[in-house]
């Protein structure tokens, strides 16, 4: 059994449960629908959290395997899975070591995850391994702004943000990391989004990449 002690953030998990529900009322639901639109086949979602993506998977998806290391969020995800419109299996684990054979998924989903894992390159390499050739990677992530001033501001807030937000680092160059992992980005949209009225406005990237 994997040691997931490093991924436990109970205080953040309680806060996230409350704030994520508020974020859904301020535009996050629409972003989740954009992220998942058109998916089909067998999907692995890494860092599924409390399962807020689950209601938005289209009927063409035959199965979702949802990986979540944080105990409280995983328990909430299991409740959400029971109500999902497609079959969802919530699995205890982390994205740095996926217990699946190479090429066993048609698509992978990461949603506000690559900013908080210890090494995004390791996770992306695992996703590339378990995706079939031509498989899709759907991503919705924090990303360092291309605007120099905004980028510096993200750098300045990151140390405190990591402490408050479960080790999230909003200044990572996520698009570059996806390309460096061997994916081809076919579509991406950068935009500034404020998750809740009281939250800082952060740069995000949403798009689709493909395993060659």
C-alpha positions as CSV (number, residue, x, y, z in Angstrom):
1,X,0.0,0.0,0.0
2,X,1.3,3.4,-0.9
3,X,2.4,5.8,1.8
4,X,0.2,8.9,1.4
5,X,1.2,10.7,4.6
6,X,2.9,13.5,2.6
7,X,-0.4,14.2,0.8
8,X,-2.5,14.7,3.9
9,X,-3.7,18.3,4.3
10,X,-6.8,18.0,6.6
11,X,-7.1,21.7,7.3
12,X,-6.9,22.6,3.7
13,X,-9.3,19.8,2.8
14,X,-11.9,21.2,5.1
15,X,-11.4,24.7,3.7
16,X,-11.5,23.4,0.1
17,X,-14.8,21.6,0.7
18,X,-16.4,24.9,1.6
19,X,-14.6,27.1,-0.9
20,X,-15.0,24.8,-3.9
21,X,-18.8,24.8,-3.4
22,X,-18.7,28.6,-3.5
23,X,-16.5,28.5,-6.6
24,X,-19.0,26.4,-8.4
25,X,-21.5,29.2,-8.0
26,X,-19.0,31.7,-9.5
27,X,-18.1,30.2,-12.9
28,X,-16.2,27.0,-12.0
29,X,-19.0,24.7,-13.2
30,X,-18.8,26.1,-16.7
31,X,-15.0,25.7,-16.8
32,X,-15.4,22.0,-15.7
33,X,-17.9,21.4,-18.5
34,X,-15.5,23.0,-21.1
35,X,-12.7,20.8,-19.7
36,X,-14.6,17.5,-20.1
37,X,-16.7,18.2,-23.2
38,X,-16.2,15.6,-25.9
39,X,-14.4,13.0,-23.8
40,X,-15.1,9.3,-24.5
41,X,-13.8,5.9,-23.5
42,X,-11.9,5.0,-20.4
43,X,-10.6,8.0,-18.5
44,X,-8.1,8.4,-15.6
45,X,-8.5,11.6,-13.5
46,X,-5.6,12.3,-11.1
47,X,-6.2,14.4,-8.1
48,X,-9.9,14.1,-8.3
49,X,-10.5,15.8,-4.9
50,X,-14.1,15.9,-3.8
51,X,-15.4,14.8,-7.2
52,X,-16.7,18.1,-8.6
53,X,-15.8,17.0,-12.1
54,X,-17.9,13.8,-11.9
55,X,-21.3,15.3,-12.7
56,X,-19.9,16.8,-16.0
57,X,-18.5,13.7,-17.7
58,X,-20.3,13.1,-21.0
59,X,-22.2,9.8,-21.6
60,X,-19.6,8.7,-24.1
61,X,-17.2,8.1,-21.2
62,X,-17.4,4.3,-20.4
63,X,-15.4,4.6,-17.1
64,X,-13.6,7.1,-14.9
65,X,-10.8,5.9,-12.6
66,X,-10.4,8.8,-10.1
67,X,-7.1,8.9,-8.2
68,X,-7.0,10.9,-4.9
69,X,-4.4,10.7,-2.1
70,X,-6.0,13.0,0.5
71,X,-8.2,11.0,2.8
72,X,-11.0,13.5,3.5
73,X,-11.3,14.6,-0.1
74,X,-11.3,11.0,-1.3
75,X,-14.2,10.2,1.1
76,X,-16.1,13.1,-0.4
77,X,-15.2,11.9,-3.9
78,X,-16.6,8.5,-3.2
79,X,-20.0,10.1,-2.3
80,X,-19.9,12.1,-5.5
81,X,-19.1,9.0,-7.5
82,X,-22.3,7.3,-6.4
83,X,-24.3,10.1,-8.0
84,X,-22.2,10.5,-11.2
85,X,-23.9,9.9,-14.6
86,X,-21.1,7.6,-15.7
87,X,-19.3,4.8,-13.8
88,X,-16.6,6.3,-11.5
89,X,-14.2,4.3,-9.3
90,X,-12.4,6.3,-6.7
91,X,-8.9,4.9,-5.9
92,X,-6.5,5.6,-3.1
93,X,-3.2,6.6,-4.6
94,X,-1.2,9.4,-6.2
95,X,-0.2,10.4,-9.7
96,X,3.5,9.7,-9.3
97,X,3.0,6.0,-9.4
98,X,-0.1,4.7,-11.2
99,X,-0.8,1.0,-10.9
100,X,-2.0,0.6,-14.5
101,X,-0.5,-0.9,-17.6
102,X,0.9,1.2,-20.4
103,X,-1.7,2.4,-22.9
104,X,-4.7,1.4,-20.7
105,X,-6.6,4.7,-20.9
106,X,-8.1,6.7,-23.7
107,X,-7.9,10.0,-21.9
108,X,-6.5,11.6,-18.8
109,X,-7.8,14.6,-16.8
110,X,-5.9,16.9,-14.4
111,X,-7.8,19.8,-12.8
112,X,-5.9,22.2,-10.4
113,X,-3.5,19.4,-9.6
114,X,-0.2,20.0,-11.4
115,X,0.4,23.1,-9.3
116,X,0.4,21.2,-6.1
117,X,2.2,17.9,-6.7
118,X,5.9,17.6,-5.7
119,X,7.1,17.1,-9.3
120,X,4.7,17.8,-12.1
121,X,7.1,16.2,-14.6
122,X,6.9,12.8,-12.8
123,X,3.1,12.9,-12.8
124,X,2.9,13.9,-16.5
125,X,5.4,11.1,-17.4
126,X,3.0,8.6,-15.7
127,X,0.0,9.9,-17.5
128,X,1.9,9.7,-20.8
129,X,2.7,6.0,-20.0
130,X,-0.8,4.9,-19.2
131,X,-2.4,6.7,-22.2
132,X,-2.7,4.9,-25.4
133,X,-1.0,6.5,-28.5
134,X,-3.2,9.3,-29.6
135,X,-4.9,9.6,-26.2
136,X,-6.0,12.9,-24.9
137,X,-4.8,14.9,-21.8
138,X,-7.3,17.5,-20.7
139,X,-5.9,20.1,-18.3
140,X,-7.2,23.0,-16.3
141,X,-4.4,24.4,-14.2
142,X,-2.8,27.5,-12.6
143,X,0.0,28.8,-14.7
144,X,2.5,31.6,-14.4
145,X,1.3,34.6,-16.3
146,X,3.1,35.7,-19.5
147,X,2.6,39.3,-18.3
148,X,5.8,40.2,-16.5
149,X,4.1,42.2,-13.7
150,X,1.5,39.7,-13.0
151,X,4.1,36.9,-13.1
152,X,6.2,38.6,-10.5
153,X,3.1,39.1,-8.3
154,X,2.4,35.4,-8.6
155,X,6.0,34.7,-7.5
156,X,5.6,36.9,-4.5
157,X,2.4,35.3,-3.3
158,X,3.5,31.7,-3.9
159,X,5.3,31.0,-0.6
160,X,2.2,32.1,1.5
161,X,-0.2,30.5,-1.0
162,X,1.5,27.2,-0.6
163,X,1.0,27.2,3.1
164,X,-2.7,28.1,2.8
165,X,-3.6,26.1,-0.2
166,X,-2.3,22.5,0.2
167,X,1.2,23.2,-1.4
168,X,-0.3,24.9,-4.5
169,X,2.2,26.8,-6.6
170,X,0.4,29.1,-9.0
171,X,3.5,30.3,-10.7
172,X,4.5,27.1,-12.4
173,X,4.9,27.1,-16.2
174,X,2.5,24.3,-16.6
175,X,2.2,24.6,-20.4
176,X,5.9,24.1,-20.8
177,X,5.9,21.1,-18.4
178,X,3.2,19.4,-20.5
179,X,5.2,19.9,-23.7
180,X,8.4,18.7,-22.0
181,X,6.7,15.5,-20.9
182,X,6.2,14.7,-24.6
183,X,2.6,15.8,-25.2
184,X,1.5,17.9,-28.2
185,X,-0.8,20.7,-27.1
186,X,-3.5,21.1,-29.6
187,X,-5.6,23.7,-27.9
188,X,-5.1,26.0,-24.9
189,X,-6.7,29.1,-23.5
190,X,-5.0,31.3,-20.9
191,X,-7.2,33.6,-18.8
192,X,-7.4,35.2,-15.5
193,X,-10.0,33.7,-13.1
194,X,-11.1,34.6,-9.6
195,X,-12.4,31.4,-8.0
196,X,-14.5,33.2,-5.4
197,X,-15.2,37.0,-4.9
198,X,-12.6,37.2,-2.1
199,X,-9.9,35.2,-3.8
200,X,-7.0,36.7,-5.8
201,X,-7.3,36.7,-9.6
202,X,-4.9,34.1,-10.9
203,X,-3.8,33.1,-14.4
204,X,-5.1,29.7,-15.6
205,X,-4.7,27.5,-18.6
206,X,-7.3,25.2,-20.0
207,X,-6.8,22.9,-22.9
208,X,-6.2,19.6,-24.7
209,X,-2.9,17.9,-25.4
210,X,-2.3,14.6,-27.1
211,X,0.1,11.7,-26.6
212,X,1.8,11.2,-30.0
